[in-house]
């Protein structure tokens, strides 16, 4: 194998975990990400002489090989410049390509098929004067090294991954309280719209709710009444979910939650949450006893945004991401916020939260804004004083706006005549701050020091109507 070692963990008194070779690197990947990154390109920066793990970037593997060259350049540039903005240019990079075999395909075939992509990534990193120390393919329970020519340690048929929970890294992660929350595919499935026979019935309920509520939301005199009805219904459903203790199995728990919410209730909530102020009020359920049932509700509503109403999922997905981030589950938050941006790439609140989460900001500043807004509305008799609605959402706009401008600077546009990659939703990329390996004093993947979110000037409310794609159905969106 390649003769290098990667030591994770900060320099100082904290315990350090040293990873030697491809086997231990492959084992460490889920603990760095918080989940098994299925169907993904992952680049991890290494810093210092001892190769401390730093920033990382993840993107879904493009299906078309024509997209691989520009994507490789963009990812390498994004990681290197992102690390530089945090004050430390990486000394090297580790590349992971993770993909399960298709029907009739083997892991070995996956590795060979992705070899050109690995080479593109190595070339793109080298062009920025940052060498790739190791490039691994993980597929079908095995791993292969694209960099090691020694068949004695890296045979052509690959090596079997270590059993979960049997390695030093697993023990250190358990000691530090770091969890691996299944695979990326499993996390996404909990938020993916139904494809079962109930989808059509839910779609009809959404049609009826849109017809009944859209005109009322657009009517200035009736809008507040709809907001009150939506919040009241959401509270009723949350109480219902609270009374039902969730089972450990995620799929069974989601099915149980789905059974507690009627189609018309879900439709009314989904349409009601398209109003920005209603969504901002719902975002206040982000801590304490309110957070768990709220998260379950937002997940359930995301699964109900079926068919032509897929774009409506941006609101519940953003709320799910916000509650997950607020309660310390950053990997799940990034997945939910990424899917929100897939549903609607221009959904501002999702963009702001996604960038803030990836920048390692402290959600407490936003929680403080939401508590203040809730208190102001309670002091005004529940209706909210003029100008208080949306304060918390605006509290991250300036900071995330600057982050978006930084993001724009690191995305390389293809040169004239080169193939331009298909637009990729921002949720597919995760750029995290410097990350330490688990240890007694180490932090969880993606964590960083506390950072405040500065307040923002109020933005004018705006209301618009749109037609659900491909159906002629009318939907509403009051702001983003």
N, C-alpha and C positions, 0 to 999 in steps of 0.2 A: 504494500500500500504506500501511498505518499508519505514521506517522512516529515510530518508536521504534526503539531498538537495545538488544539484550540482550547484555551483556558477561558472559562466563562466566569463572570462575577467581577465585581469592582475591586480595584486595588485597595488594600487597607486591611482592617481587622475582620472583614466578613470572610466566611468560608468560601473557598473557590473549588469548583468542580472542573477537573481537567478531562477533556474529551480527546481520545487518541484514535484517529482513523475513521474511516467511513461508517463502520458499524455503530459507533457511539454517536456520530453526527446524525445518522438516520434515526436513532432512538431518541435524540434530543428534540427533533423537529416538532412533534406535537406539544411538548411542554413549552416551547418558545411561542407557538401560535395560540395555544389554548384549545386546539382541536386538531384532528387529522385533516390536513388541507388537500382533500381529494380534487383531482382534475385541476391542478394548480402549478404555476411557476412561483417559486419562493426564492428570493435573494436575501441573504443575511450578511450584513457588514461585520468585519472583524477589525478591531482597533488595538493598537499597541503591539509591542514585541511578543506578547503572550497570546494575542488573538482573542481579545475579549469580544463577546457578542455585542453588537450594537443594533442599529436600525435594521429594519427588514421591509420588504415590499412583496406583495402577493398579487397575482393576476391569474384569472382563468386561462388555461391553455387555448389559444386560438385554434379553431378547427382547420382553417386553411393555412398550409405552409407558406403561402404568399404573404401572410401577415407577420410571420416570424421575424424577419429582419427589422422592420420598423418597431415592432413591439420590444424586441431585445434591446434596441438602442434607447427606447423610451424608459424601460425599466432600469437599465444600468444608470442612465442619467438621473432618473428620479431618486434612486437610492443614494448615489454619490453626492448630488447636490443637496438632498435632504439632510444627509449627515453633516455636510459642510455648514449648512445653516445653523446646525446645533453646535458648531464649533470644533468638529473633529472629522477630518477626512479619513475614510477607511483605509487601512493598510492592505486589506484583501477582502474577498467576497467568497461565500459558499453558495452554490447553486443547487436547488432541489427541483426536480421534475416529478410530480406525483400524479399518476393516472392509473385507474383500474383498467384491465383488459376489456375490450368489447367482446361480444359473443363470438366464440370461435377463435379468439386471439389469446396469446400467451403473454406473460410478463416479459419474456425475452423479446418477443416481437414488439411490444410497446417500447422497450428500451431502444431497440434499433430504429424504430420509426421516429423517436424523439431525438435521436443523436444529432441530426442537423440543427435542431433548436438549441441543444446544449452548446454546440459549437458556435452558433450565432451569439449566444449569451456570453461565452468566454471571449469572443472577439470584441463584442461591444464593451465589455468591462475593460479589456486590455487597451482599447482605444482611448479610455479615460485614464490610463496609467494606473489602474487598480487590478492586480492579477486575481484570477479565480484560483483559489487554493484547492478546491474540491468541487466536483459537479456530480451529483448523485441522481439516479433514477430510482424511484420507489414504486413498485407495482406488484400486485398479487402476492403480498406478504414477503417480497424479496427486495433487495437493493443491488444496484450495479454502480460502479464508479466509471465515469467517462475519462478520468484523469490517470487512473492507476493501470499500468500495462502489465503488472505482475499477476499472472494467472494463479499463482499459489495462494494468494490472499484474496484476489478478486477474480474468481473463475468466470468463464463465459456464461454459465447458467445462473450466476448471481449467488448471493448469500441470503439465508433466511433471516428475517428480522427477529430480534430478541422478543421473547414472550412478554406481554405487557406486565409491568410491575416487578420485573425480575432484575432490573439494572440499577446501578448506582444512581443514575439520573432520576429514575422513578422513585427511589427511596428519598433522595433529596427533595424532589418535588412534593412528595407526600408530607415530608417534615415541614416544608414551607407552606403547605396548604394550597398548592397549585393544582388545579383540576384540569383534566383533559375531557372536554365536553362532547365526546363522540367525534363523528366526522363532520366536515363542512356540509356534506350532502344531507346528513341527518338534521343539522341545525336549520338548513334552508327548507327542508320538507315540513318543518313545524310551522312555517310561515307561508307556504306555497298554496295558492288557491286550489280548491277542490277540483278533482277530475272525476269524481264519482257520479252516480246517478242523481244525487241531490243537487248537483250544480245547476241543473236546469230550473229546478224549483226555486233555488235561491236567486237565480237570475230574474225570474218572474217577480219575486218579492222586491228585488231592487228596482225593477221597472215601476212597480206600484208606488214604492217609497219616493222615487224620483218625481213621479207625476204629482204626488201629494205635497212634497216638501220644497221642491225647488222654487216654485213661485213664492212661497212663504218666506224662504230664506232671502230672496231678492227684494222682498217688500220690507222697507225700512220699518214699518209699523208692526210687522209680525216677526221680524228676525229674532228679536230677543225672546219671544215666546217659544220659538223653535229651539233656541239655545237652552232654555230652561227645561223643556221637555226632553231634549237629548241627554243632558246631564242627569236629570232625574232617572231616566231609563237606564243609563249606564250604571248609576249607583244601585239600582234594583238588581241588575244582572250581577254586579260585583258581590252583593250580599249573597246572592244565590250560589255563586262560585265559592265564596268563603265557607258556606255551610257544607260544601262537598269537598272532603279532604282529597287532594290529588294523590294518585297512585305513583309509585316510583318509576314505572315504565313510561317514557315520554309519549309514545304513540297512544298507549291506552289512556293516559291522562288527557291528551288532546281530544280523543274521541269522547271521553266522558264530559269534558267541557262543552264540546259541540252539541251534545245531547241536551244540555241545559239551556241553550239559547235557540229560540224559535227563529224561523226564517224572516218573519216580518220584523222581529226585534233587531236582528242583525242588520237588516236592510235600513231600518230607520236610523240606527247608530252610524252606519257607514256613511249615509248621505248627510246626516247631521254633522259629522266630523269634517266634512269638506269646508265648513265655515271655519275660518282661521281662529276667531275668538273662542268658539266652542272647543276647538282642539287645544288652545292654550289653557283653557280652564281644566280640561281633562289631564293636561300635563302636570297639574298640581298633585296628582296621586302618584308620587314618585318615591315615597319613603314610608317607613313604619309599617303598620298593619295594612295600609291601603295598597302598597306596592305589589305584593304577590297576586292578589285578585285582579288588579289593573293589568299587570303583565299578561295574565292568562286571558283576559278579555281582549286585549289588543292583538294577541296571537290568533285568537279565535276569529276576530273580525278580519284579519288579514287573509285567513283561509277562506272567507266568504266572498272575497272580491273576485268573483268568477267572470269568465267570458269577457264581454265588452266593458266590464267595470274594473278591469285590472288596474287602471290608473288610479282608481279610488283607493287602492291599497296603500298609497304613499302616506296617508294620514295615520292609519293604525300601525303601519310598520315603523314610522318615525316615532310614535309614542312607545312602541315596544322597545325600540333601540334606546330611547331616552331613559325608560325605567330600568332597563338592563344596565346601562352605563351608570345611572345614579346609584344603583345597588351594588356596584362593583364587578359586574360581569362584562368586562370590556370585549372579549371575543364575541359573545352573543350580540352585544350592542353593534359591533362593526358589521356583523352579518345582516342584522335587521335594517340598519341604516343603508347598507349597500343595496339591499333589495328594494328599499324605498326609492333609491335613486335609479334603479332599473325600471321601476314602475313609472316614475316621473323624474327624469334627470334635472328638471328645473325646479324641483320642490325645495324651496329655500331653507326651510327649517331643517330638513334632512341634511342638506349640504353643510349647514352651519354646525350641526351636532357631529356629523361625520368627521369634519375637519378638526373640531375641537377635541374629539375623542382621540383621533390619530396624533394630534399634537401633544397629547399627554396633559391636557388642562384638567384642573380640578372641577368636578361638577358642582361642588358646594356653592360656588358663586351663582350659578344658575338656580340652584335650589333656593338660595336666599332670595333671589328676585321673585320666584314663584310664591314663596311664603309671604313676602311683602304684598304681592298682588292679591293673594287670597285674603290677607288681613284687611287690605283697603276695601275690597269688595264687601267683606263682612261688616265693616264699619259703616258702609254706605247702605246697609240693609239688604245685601245680597245681590243688588243689581250692578254694583260697580260704579265708582265715580268716573266722570268723563276723563278720558285720557289714560286710565289705568290699564285697560285691556291691552294685552300684547306686550307689556313692558318686559316680561321675562324673555320672550322670544327676541325682542329687539336688543336684549342685553348681551347677545353673542354675535350680533350682526357685524359690528365693526371689526372684532377680532377675527372672525371667520372670513370676512371680506378680504382682509389682508392676507390670510392664509390662502384664499382662492387665487389671489394675484400671484402669490409665491408658486402655487401649483402650476399656474399658466406659464410661468417662466421656465419650469423644468420639463415641460412637454415639448419634445422636439418635433417639429413639423418635417415631413419628408421633403427631401430636395426635389426640385422640379424634375419631372420625368420618372420619379420613383413611385412605386405602388403605395398609395395611402391606406393605412389600416382602417378596417371597419370601426365605426365609433364604438367605444367600449365604455359602459357606464362607470362612473367613478367608484361605485361600491365594490367593484372587482379589484380595486387596489387598496392595500392596507400598508401605510407607511407608519411604523411605530417608532417611538423614541428609543434611546439606548435601553437595553433590556439586560438584566443580570440573570445569571443562573440561580436556581433555587438554593437557598441556604438559610441558616438561622436568621440572618438579617436581610435576606434578599427580598426583592419585590416580585410581584406576579408579572407575567408577560404583558408588555405594553404599558407598565406603570412608569410614572415619572414624578418628579417633585411637584409640589403644589404650585398651581399657577392661577391667577385670578382672571376672570373674564370681564373686561371693562364694560361699562354701560354704554347703551347706544341711544342716539336720538330717535324719537318716535317716528315710525313710518306711517304714511297715510293708509287707511284701510281701503281695500279695493275689492270689488265683487265682480265676478264674471260668470258667464254660463258657457257650457260647452256641450257638445254632443258626444256621447260615448262612442268610441271608435267602432265603425263598421255596423252600427245598429240603428242610427237615427234617434237613440234614446237621449233624453236630456239629462244633464247632470249639472251640479253647481260647484263652484269653488270660490269661496270668499277669501281671497288672498292666498298666500302660500306659507 
